[in-house]
Amino acid sequence: MIEEEGVVVTRVDADRAVVETLRGHSCGVCKASGGCGSAVLQRLVGRGRSQVRVSVPRALPIQAGDRVILALDEGVLLRAAVALYGAPLAGLFVGALSAAWLQGLISGTADWPVAAGAAFGLAGGFLWVRRFTTRVANNSRYQPVIVRRVGNTVTGSVVLSREAVRPCG
């Protein structure tokens, strides 16, 4: 599971909440953050806040202001990435190859039909991606879910006795 921390903005109903995430570096462990593609993309896109509606397990009592962990299955992310990048690329090649094949049948020598076929194939790939994204937008498999609260677990909390807390002054 891919996990991201966020803050609950509001509870929509018993099953859904709006969570705000802070975009940070994809990986905070890497020492070469200036040279990797993720860091370059982060500089281009910039840091910002993003709000998303997520499913909330009924057994998890959350309210506005709680810090939570969102999770998404890696397989879902991989399938979505292949669909979003692969379909336009496949359309581009299929369009160009189809136009080149048709051009060979008519004994043409100009390059513009191949370029036009590639452009039409690319446009067809983008249309397929648009249809795909509208189809999976409400699919629960493609949506993140809240898996736990942060800082409210037994191992993450610190309990101080009265004797350990001394007043200032």
PyMOL commands that place a pseudoatom at each C-alpha (Angstrom):
pseudoatom trace, name=CA, resn=MET, resi=1, chain=A, elem=C, hetatm=0, pos=[0.000, 0.000, 0.000]
pseudoatom trace, name=CA, resn=ILE, resi=2, chain=A, elem=C, hetatm=0, pos=[1.132, 3.524, -0.766]
pseudoatom trace, name=CA, resn=GLU, resi=3, chain=A, elem=C, hetatm=0, pos=[0.501, 5.754, 2.226]
pseudoatom trace, name=CA, resn=GLU, resi=4, chain=A, elem=C, hetatm=0, pos=[0.225, 9.522, 2.641]
pseudoatom trace, name=CA, resn=GLU, resi=5, chain=A, elem=C, hetatm=0, pos=[-0.499, 11.620, 5.706]
pseudoatom trace, name=CA, resn=GLY, resi=6, chain=A, elem=C, hetatm=0, pos=[-3.339, 14.107, 5.735]
pseudoatom trace, name=CA, resn=VAL, resi=7, chain=A, elem=C, hetatm=0, pos=[-5.621, 16.152, 7.973]
pseudoatom trace, name=CA, resn=VAL, resi=8, chain=A, elem=C, hetatm=0, pos=[-9.382, 15.657, 8.086]
pseudoatom trace, name=CA, resn=VAL, resi=9, chain=A, elem=C, hetatm=0, pos=[-11.041, 18.889, 6.952]
pseudoatom trace, name=CA, resn=THR, resi=10, chain=A, elem=C, hetatm=0, pos=[-14.633, 17.811, 7.420]
pseudoatom trace, name=CA, resn=ARG, resi=11, chain=A, elem=C, hetatm=0, pos=[-16.696, 14.694, 7.832]
pseudoatom trace, name=CA, resn=VAL, resi=12, chain=A, elem=C, hetatm=0, pos=[-19.173, 14.439, 4.940]
pseudoatom trace, name=CA, resn=ASP, resi=13, chain=A, elem=C, hetatm=0, pos=[-21.202, 11.526, 6.324]
pseudoatom trace, name=CA, resn=ALA, resi=14, chain=A, elem=C, hetatm=0, pos=[-20.653, 8.257, 8.185]
pseudoatom trace, name=CA, resn=ASP, resi=15, chain=A, elem=C, hetatm=0, pos=[-18.685, 6.729, 5.301]
pseudoatom trace, name=CA, resn=ARG, resi=16, chain=A, elem=C, hetatm=0, pos=[-16.864, 9.696, 3.699]
pseudoatom trace, name=CA, resn=ALA, resi=17, chain=A, elem=C, hetatm=0, pos=[-14.607, 12.557, 4.752]
pseudoatom trace, name=CA, resn=VAL, resi=18, chain=A, elem=C, hetatm=0, pos=[-12.666, 15.340, 3.061]
pseudoatom trace, name=CA, resn=VAL, resi=19, chain=A, elem=C, hetatm=0, pos=[-8.948, 15.065, 3.791]
pseudoatom trace, name=CA, resn=GLU, resi=20, chain=A, elem=C, hetatm=0, pos=[-6.276, 17.608, 2.946]
pseudoatom trace, name=CA, resn=THR, resi=21, chain=A, elem=C, hetatm=0, pos=[-2.819, 16.307, 2.113]
pseudoatom trace, name=CA, resn=LEU, resi=22, chain=A, elem=C, hetatm=0, pos=[0.382, 18.291, 1.906]
pseudoatom trace, name=CA, resn=ARG, resi=23, chain=A, elem=C, hetatm=0, pos=[2.436, 17.438, -1.144]
pseudoatom trace, name=CA, resn=GLY, resi=24, chain=A, elem=C, hetatm=0, pos=[6.008, 16.843, -0.149]
pseudoatom trace, name=CA, resn=HIS, resi=25, chain=A, elem=C, hetatm=0, pos=[8.870, 14.954, -1.679]
pseudoatom trace, name=CA, resn=SER, resi=26, chain=A, elem=C, hetatm=0, pos=[7.887, 11.503, -2.840]
pseudoatom trace, name=CA, resn=CYS, resi=27, chain=A, elem=C, hetatm=0, pos=[10.727, 10.046, -0.902]
pseudoatom trace, name=CA, resn=GLY, resi=28, chain=A, elem=C, hetatm=0, pos=[12.237, 11.687, 2.113]
pseudoatom trace, name=CA, resn=VAL, resi=29, chain=A, elem=C, hetatm=0, pos=[14.948, 9.063, 2.466]
pseudoatom trace, name=CA, resn=CYS, resi=30, chain=A, elem=C, hetatm=0, pos=[17.021, 9.683, -0.662]
pseudoatom trace, name=CA, resn=LYS, resi=31, chain=A, elem=C, hetatm=0, pos=[20.236, 11.686, -0.253]
pseudoatom trace, name=CA, resn=ALA, resi=32, chain=A, elem=C, hetatm=0, pos=[20.346, 12.588, -3.965]
pseudoatom trace, name=CA, resn=SER, resi=33, chain=A, elem=C, hetatm=0, pos=[17.057, 14.461, -3.958]
pseudoatom trace, name=CA, resn=GLY, resi=34, chain=A, elem=C, hetatm=0, pos=[18.412, 17.161, -6.270]
pseudoatom trace, name=CA, resn=GLY, resi=35, chain=A, elem=C, hetatm=0, pos=[19.190, 14.739, -9.072]
pseudoatom trace, name=CA, resn=CYS, resi=36, chain=A, elem=C, hetatm=0, pos=[16.214, 12.419, -9.235]
pseudoatom trace, name=CA, resn=GLY, resi=37, chain=A, elem=C, hetatm=0, pos=[13.234, 12.879, -11.526]
pseudoatom trace, name=CA, resn=SER, resi=38, chain=A, elem=C, hetatm=0, pos=[10.821, 13.022, -8.615]
pseudoatom trace, name=CA, resn=ALA, resi=39, chain=A, elem=C, hetatm=0, pos=[12.584, 16.039, -7.107]
pseudoatom trace, name=CA, resn=VAL, resi=40, chain=A, elem=C, hetatm=0, pos=[12.680, 17.810, -10.469]
pseudoatom trace, name=CA, resn=LEU, resi=41, chain=A, elem=C, hetatm=0, pos=[8.969, 17.164, -10.977]
pseudoatom trace, name=CA, resn=GLN, resi=42, chain=A, elem=C, hetatm=0, pos=[8.280, 18.406, -7.445]
pseudoatom trace, name=CA, resn=ARG, resi=43, chain=A, elem=C, hetatm=0, pos=[10.077, 21.682, -8.207]
pseudoatom trace, name=CA, resn=LEU, resi=44, chain=A, elem=C, hetatm=0, pos=[8.081, 22.113, -11.419]
pseudoatom trace, name=CA, resn=VAL, resi=45, chain=A, elem=C, hetatm=0, pos=[4.704, 21.313, -9.879]
pseudoatom trace, name=CA, resn=GLY, resi=46, chain=A, elem=C, hetatm=0, pos=[5.480, 22.958, -6.565]
pseudoatom trace, name=CA, resn=ARG, resi=47, chain=A, elem=C, hetatm=0, pos=[4.336, 22.094, -3.123]
pseudoatom trace, name=CA, resn=GLY, resi=48, chain=A, elem=C, hetatm=0, pos=[0.735, 22.615, -2.303]
pseudoatom trace, name=CA, resn=ARG, resi=49, chain=A, elem=C, hetatm=0, pos=[-2.274, 21.307, -0.562]
pseudoatom trace, name=CA, resn=SER, resi=50, chain=A, elem=C, hetatm=0, pos=[-4.698, 18.890, -2.129]
pseudoatom trace, name=CA, resn=GLN, resi=51, chain=A, elem=C, hetatm=0, pos=[-8.156, 17.943, -0.874]
pseudoatom trace, name=CA, resn=VAL, resi=52, chain=A, elem=C, hetatm=0, pos=[-9.659, 14.558, -1.601]
pseudoatom trace, name=CA, resn=ARG, resi=53, chain=A, elem=C, hetatm=0, pos=[-12.841, 12.737, -0.568]
pseudoatom trace, name=CA, resn=VAL, resi=54, chain=A, elem=C, hetatm=0, pos=[-12.024, 9.393, 0.975]
pseudoatom trace, name=CA, resn=SER, resi=55, chain=A, elem=C, hetatm=0, pos=[-13.778, 6.381, 2.444]
pseudoatom trace, name=CA, resn=VAL, resi=56, chain=A, elem=C, hetatm=0, pos=[-13.762, 6.065, 6.212]
pseudoatom trace, name=CA, resn=PRO, resi=57, chain=A, elem=C, hetatm=0, pos=[-14.033, 2.672, 7.922]
pseudoatom trace, name=CA, resn=ARG, resi=58, chain=A, elem=C, hetatm=0, pos=[-16.993, 2.634, 10.284]
pseudoatom trace, name=CA, resn=ALA, resi=59, chain=A, elem=C, hetatm=0, pos=[-14.812, 1.377, 13.127]
pseudoatom trace, name=CA, resn=LEU, resi=60, chain=A, elem=C, hetatm=0, pos=[-12.553, 4.458, 12.920]
pseudoatom trace, name=CA, resn=PRO, resi=61, chain=A, elem=C, hetatm=0, pos=[-13.962, 7.454, 14.784]
pseudoatom trace, name=CA, resn=ILE, resi=62, chain=A, elem=C, hetatm=0, pos=[-12.486, 10.579, 13.202]
pseudoatom trace, name=CA, resn=GLN, resi=63, chain=A, elem=C, hetatm=0, pos=[-13.392, 14.222, 13.271]
pseudoatom trace, name=CA, resn=ALA, resi=64, chain=A, elem=C, hetatm=0, pos=[-12.187, 17.466, 11.696]
pseudoatom trace, name=CA, resn=GLY, resi=65, chain=A, elem=C, hetatm=0, pos=[-8.591, 18.227, 12.618]
pseudoatom trace, name=CA, resn=ASP, resi=66, chain=A, elem=C, hetatm=0, pos=[-7.473, 14.605, 13.087]
pseudoatom trace, name=CA, resn=ARG, resi=67, chain=A, elem=C, hetatm=0, pos=[-4.255, 13.569, 11.367]
pseudoatom trace, name=CA, resn=VAL, resi=68, chain=A, elem=C, hetatm=0, pos=[-4.812, 10.383, 9.373]
pseudoatom trace, name=CA, resn=ILE, resi=69, chain=A, elem=C, hetatm=0, pos=[-2.989, 8.027, 7.020]
pseudoatom trace, name=CA, resn=LEU, resi=70, chain=A, elem=C, hetatm=0, pos=[-4.485, 7.512, 3.546]
pseudoatom trace, name=CA, resn=ALA, resi=71, chain=A, elem=C, hetatm=0, pos=[-3.642, 4.366, 1.585]
pseudoatom trace, name=CA, resn=LEU, resi=72, chain=A, elem=C, hetatm=0, pos=[-3.940, 3.249, -2.026]
pseudoatom trace, name=CA, resn=ASP, resi=73, chain=A, elem=C, hetatm=0, pos=[-3.044, -0.154, -3.434]
pseudoatom trace, name=CA, resn=GLU, resi=74, chain=A, elem=C, hetatm=0, pos=[0.139, -0.183, -5.563]
pseudoatom trace, name=CA, resn=GLY, resi=75, chain=A, elem=C, hetatm=0, pos=[-1.513, -2.374, -8.196]
pseudoatom trace, name=CA, resn=VAL, resi=76, chain=A, elem=C, hetatm=0, pos=[-4.231, 0.203, -8.743]
pseudoatom trace, name=CA, resn=LEU, resi=77, chain=A, elem=C, hetatm=0, pos=[-1.646, 2.941, -9.182]
pseudoatom trace, name=CA, resn=LEU, resi=78, chain=A, elem=C, hetatm=0, pos=[0.310, 0.790, -11.647]
pseudoatom trace, name=CA, resn=ARG, resi=79, chain=A, elem=C, hetatm=0, pos=[-2.806, -0.033, -13.701]
pseudoatom trace, name=CA, resn=ALA, resi=80, chain=A, elem=C, hetatm=0, pos=[-3.818, 3.626, -13.802]
pseudoatom trace, name=CA, resn=ALA, resi=81, chain=A, elem=C, hetatm=0, pos=[-0.318, 4.724, -14.846]
pseudoatom trace, name=CA, resn=VAL, resi=82, chain=A, elem=C, hetatm=0, pos=[-0.183, 2.135, -17.640]
pseudoatom trace, name=CA, resn=ALA, resi=83, chain=A, elem=C, hetatm=0, pos=[-3.608, 3.234, -18.853]
pseudoatom trace, name=CA, resn=LEU, resi=84, chain=A, elem=C, hetatm=0, pos=[-2.847, 6.963, -18.669]
pseudoatom trace, name=CA, resn=TYR, resi=85, chain=A, elem=C, hetatm=0, pos=[0.555, 6.777, -20.334]
pseudoatom trace, name=CA, resn=GLY, resi=86, chain=A, elem=C, hetatm=0, pos=[0.185, 3.657, -22.457]
pseudoatom trace, name=CA, resn=ALA, resi=87, chain=A, elem=C, hetatm=0, pos=[-3.054, 4.418, -24.281]
pseudoatom trace, name=CA, resn=PRO, resi=88, chain=A, elem=C, hetatm=0, pos=[-1.933, 7.708, -25.896]
pseudoatom trace, name=CA, resn=LEU, resi=89, chain=A, elem=C, hetatm=0, pos=[1.460, 6.225, -26.754]
pseudoatom trace, name=CA, resn=ALA, resi=90, chain=A, elem=C, hetatm=0, pos=[-0.134, 3.116, -28.281]
pseudoatom trace, name=CA, resn=GLY, resi=91, chain=A, elem=C, hetatm=0, pos=[-2.563, 5.334, -30.205]
pseudoatom trace, name=CA, resn=LEU, resi=92, chain=A, elem=C, hetatm=0, pos=[0.326, 7.375, -31.546]
pseudoatom trace, name=CA, resn=PHE, resi=93, chain=A, elem=C, hetatm=0, pos=[2.164, 4.314, -32.848]
pseudoatom trace, name=CA, resn=VAL, resi=94, chain=A, elem=C, hetatm=0, pos=[-0.932, 2.555, -34.183]
pseudoatom trace, name=CA, resn=GLY, resi=95, chain=A, elem=C, hetatm=0, pos=[-2.016, 5.719, -35.998]
pseudoatom trace, name=CA, resn=ALA, resi=96, chain=A, elem=C, hetatm=0, pos=[1.427, 6.294, -37.512]
pseudoatom trace, name=CA, resn=LEU, resi=97, chain=A, elem=C, hetatm=0, pos=[1.901, 2.659, -38.536]
pseudoatom trace, name=CA, resn=SER, resi=98, chain=A, elem=C, hetatm=0, pos=[-1.602, 2.430, -39.995]
pseudoatom trace, name=CA, resn=ALA, resi=99, chain=A, elem=C, hetatm=0, pos=[-1.068, 5.591, -42.012]
pseudoatom trace, name=CA, resn=ALA, resi=100, chain=A, elem=C, hetatm=0, pos=[2.328, 4.342, -43.216]
pseudoatom trace, name=CA, resn=TRP, resi=101, chain=A, elem=C, hetatm=0, pos=[0.772, 1.029, -44.239]
pseudoatom trace, name=CA, resn=LEU, resi=102, chain=A, elem=C, hetatm=0, pos=[-2.052, 2.782, -46.117]
pseudoatom trace, name=CA, resn=GLN, resi=103, chain=A, elem=C, hetatm=0, pos=[0.447, 5.132, -47.740]
pseudoatom trace, name=CA, resn=GLY, resi=104, chain=A, elem=C, hetatm=0, pos=[2.462, 2.119, -48.918]
pseudoatom trace, name=CA, resn=LEU, resi=105, chain=A, elem=C, hetatm=0, pos=[-0.675, 0.705, -50.573]
pseudoatom trace, name=CA, resn=ILE, resi=106, chain=A, elem=C, hetatm=0, pos=[-1.200, 3.877, -52.570]
pseudoatom trace, name=CA, resn=SER, resi=107, chain=A, elem=C, hetatm=0, pos=[2.514, 4.323, -53.330]
pseudoatom trace, name=CA, resn=GLY, resi=108, chain=A, elem=C, hetatm=0, pos=[2.763, 7.729, -51.713]
pseudoatom trace, name=CA, resn=THR, resi=109, chain=A, elem=C, hetatm=0, pos=[6.027, 9.292, -50.598]
pseudoatom trace, name=CA, resn=ALA, resi=110, chain=A, elem=C, hetatm=0, pos=[4.903, 12.269, -48.509]
pseudoatom trace, name=CA, resn=ASP, resi=111, chain=A, elem=C, hetatm=0, pos=[5.426, 12.225, -44.758]
pseudoatom trace, name=CA, resn=TRP, resi=112, chain=A, elem=C, hetatm=0, pos=[2.391, 14.262, -43.785]
pseudoatom trace, name=CA, resn=PRO, resi=113, chain=A, elem=C, hetatm=0, pos=[-0.088, 11.337, -43.889]
pseudoatom trace, name=CA, resn=VAL, resi=114, chain=A, elem=C, hetatm=0, pos=[2.031, 9.445, -41.345]
pseudoatom trace, name=CA, resn=ALA, resi=115, chain=A, elem=C, hetatm=0, pos=[2.226, 12.521, -39.106]
pseudoatom trace, name=CA, resn=ALA, resi=116, chain=A, elem=C, hetatm=0, pos=[-1.529, 13.042, -39.443]
pseudoatom trace, name=CA, resn=GLY, resi=117, chain=A, elem=C, hetatm=0, pos=[-2.164, 9.378, -38.638]
pseudoatom trace, name=CA, resn=ALA, resi=118, chain=A, elem=C, hetatm=0, pos=[0.044, 9.682, -35.554]
pseudoatom trace, name=CA, resn=ALA, resi=119, chain=A, elem=C, hetatm=0, pos=[-1.837, 12.817, -34.453]
pseudoatom trace, name=CA, resn=PHE, resi=120, chain=A, elem=C, hetatm=0, pos=[-5.218, 11.119, -34.926]
pseudoatom trace, name=CA, resn=GLY, resi=121, chain=A, elem=C, hetatm=0, pos=[-3.991, 8.047, -33.057]
pseudoatom trace, name=CA, resn=LEU, resi=122, chain=A, elem=C, hetatm=0, pos=[-2.702, 10.213, -30.201]
pseudoatom trace, name=CA, resn=ALA, resi=123, chain=A, elem=C, hetatm=0, pos=[-6.025, 12.060, -30.035]
pseudoatom trace, name=CA, resn=GLY, resi=124, chain=A, elem=C, hetatm=0, pos=[-7.840, 8.710, -29.964]
pseudoatom trace, name=CA, resn=GLY, resi=125, chain=A, elem=C, hetatm=0, pos=[-5.616, 7.593, -27.092]
pseudoatom trace, name=CA, resn=PHE, resi=126, chain=A, elem=C, hetatm=0, pos=[-6.412, 10.755, -25.132]
pseudoatom trace, name=CA, resn=LEU, resi=127, chain=A, elem=C, hetatm=0, pos=[-10.138, 10.256, -25.741]
pseudoatom trace, name=CA, resn=TRP, resi=128, chain=A, elem=C, hetatm=0, pos=[-9.832, 6.702, -24.420]
pseudoatom trace, name=CA, resn=VAL, resi=129, chain=A, elem=C, hetatm=0, pos=[-8.041, 8.018, -21.316]
pseudoatom trace, name=CA, resn=ARG, resi=130, chain=A, elem=C, hetatm=0, pos=[-10.828, 10.538, -20.744]
pseudoatom trace, name=CA, resn=ARG, resi=131, chain=A, elem=C, hetatm=0, pos=[-13.446, 7.784, -20.965]
pseudoatom trace, name=CA, resn=PHE, resi=132, chain=A, elem=C, hetatm=0, pos=[-11.353, 5.557, -18.680]
pseudoatom trace, name=CA, resn=THR, resi=133, chain=A, elem=C, hetatm=0, pos=[-10.968, 8.232, -16.007]
pseudoatom trace, name=CA, resn=THR, resi=134, chain=A, elem=C, hetatm=0, pos=[-14.676, 9.055, -15.959]
pseudoatom trace, name=CA, resn=ARG, resi=135, chain=A, elem=C, hetatm=0, pos=[-15.458, 5.332, -15.696]
pseudoatom trace, name=CA, resn=VAL, resi=136, chain=A, elem=C, hetatm=0, pos=[-13.139, 4.730, -12.731]
pseudoatom trace, name=CA, resn=ALA, resi=137, chain=A, elem=C, hetatm=0, pos=[-13.697, 8.070, -10.962]
pseudoatom trace, name=CA, resn=ASN, resi=138, chain=A, elem=C, hetatm=0, pos=[-16.338, 6.562, -8.672]
pseudoatom trace, name=CA, resn=ASN, resi=139, chain=A, elem=C, hetatm=0, pos=[-14.852, 3.074, -8.532]
pseudoatom trace, name=CA, resn=SER, resi=140, chain=A, elem=C, hetatm=0, pos=[-13.919, 2.368, -4.921]
pseudoatom trace, name=CA, resn=ARG, resi=141, chain=A, elem=C, hetatm=0, pos=[-10.852, 0.360, -5.998]
pseudoatom trace, name=CA, resn=TYR, resi=142, chain=A, elem=C, hetatm=0, pos=[-9.294, 3.524, -7.430]
pseudoatom trace, name=CA, resn=GLN, resi=143, chain=A, elem=C, hetatm=0, pos=[-10.001, 5.687, -4.364]
pseudoatom trace, name=CA, resn=PRO, resi=144, chain=A, elem=C, hetatm=0, pos=[-7.779, 6.111, -1.296]
pseudoatom trace, name=CA, resn=VAL, resi=145, chain=A, elem=C, hetatm=0, pos=[-9.095, 5.057, 2.102]
pseudoatom trace, name=CA, resn=ILE, resi=146, chain=A, elem=C, hetatm=0, pos=[-8.254, 6.148, 5.620]
pseudoatom trace, name=CA, resn=VAL, resi=147, chain=A, elem=C, hetatm=0, pos=[-6.428, 3.306, 7.316]
pseudoatom trace, name=CA, resn=ARG, resi=148, chain=A, elem=C, hetatm=0, pos=[-5.577, 4.822, 10.710]
pseudoatom trace, name=CA, resn=ARG, resi=149, chain=A, elem=C, hetatm=0, pos=[-5.244, 7.944, 12.791]
pseudoatom trace, name=CA, resn=VAL, resi=150, chain=A, elem=C, hetatm=0, pos=[-1.802, 9.372, 13.511]
pseudoatom trace, name=CA, resn=GLY, resi=151, chain=A, elem=C, hetatm=0, pos=[-0.613, 10.032, 17.047]
pseudoatom trace, name=CA, resn=ASN, resi=152, chain=A, elem=C, hetatm=0, pos=[-3.582, 8.390, 18.715]
pseudoatom trace, name=CA, resn=THR, resi=153, chain=A, elem=C, hetatm=0, pos=[-2.222, 4.884, 18.851]
pseudoatom trace, name=CA, resn=VAL, resi=154, chain=A, elem=C, hetatm=0, pos=[-0.959, 3.310, 22.047]
pseudoatom trace, name=CA, resn=THR, resi=155, chain=A, elem=C, hetatm=0, pos=[2.627, 3.118, 20.777]
pseudoatom trace, name=CA, resn=GLY, resi=156, chain=A, elem=C, hetatm=0, pos=[2.609, 6.692, 19.474]
pseudoatom trace, name=CA, resn=SER, resi=157, chain=A, elem=C, hetatm=0, pos=[1.272, 8.433, 22.544]
pseudoatom trace, name=CA, resn=VAL, resi=158, chain=A, elem=C, hetatm=0, pos=[3.218, 9.623, 25.532]
pseudoatom trace, name=CA, resn=VAL, resi=159, chain=A, elem=C, hetatm=0, pos=[1.581, 9.607, 28.940]
pseudoatom trace, name=CA, resn=LEU, resi=160, chain=A, elem=C, hetatm=0, pos=[3.196, 11.755, 31.593]
pseudoatom trace, name=CA, resn=SER, resi=161, chain=A, elem=C, hetatm=0, pos=[2.439, 11.503, 35.251]
pseudoatom trace, name=CA, resn=ARG, resi=162, chain=A, elem=C, hetatm=0, pos=[1.760, 14.594, 37.346]
pseudoatom trace, name=CA, resn=GLU, resi=163, chain=A, elem=C, hetatm=0, pos=[5.120, 14.216, 39.002]
pseudoatom trace, name=CA, resn=ALA, resi=164, chain=A, elem=C, hetatm=0, pos=[6.932, 14.314, 35.648]
pseudoatom trace, name=CA, resn=VAL, resi=165, chain=A, elem=C, hetatm=0, pos=[5.329, 17.625, 34.628]
pseudoatom trace, name=CA, resn=ARG, resi=166, chain=A, elem=C, hetatm=0, pos=[6.854, 20.574, 36.460]
pseudoatom trace, name=CA, resn=PRO, resi=167, chain=A, elem=C, hetatm=0, pos=[5.389, 24.050, 36.250]
pseudoatom trace, name=CA, resn=CYS, resi=168, chain=A, elem=C, hetatm=0, pos=[7.555, 26.759, 34.724]
pseudoatom trace, name=CA, resn=GLY, resi=169, chain=A, elem=C, hetatm=0, pos=[8.981, 29.406, 37.059]
for i in range(1, 169): cmd.bond("trace and resi %d" % i, "trace and resi %d" % (i + 1))
show_as sticks, trace
zoom trace
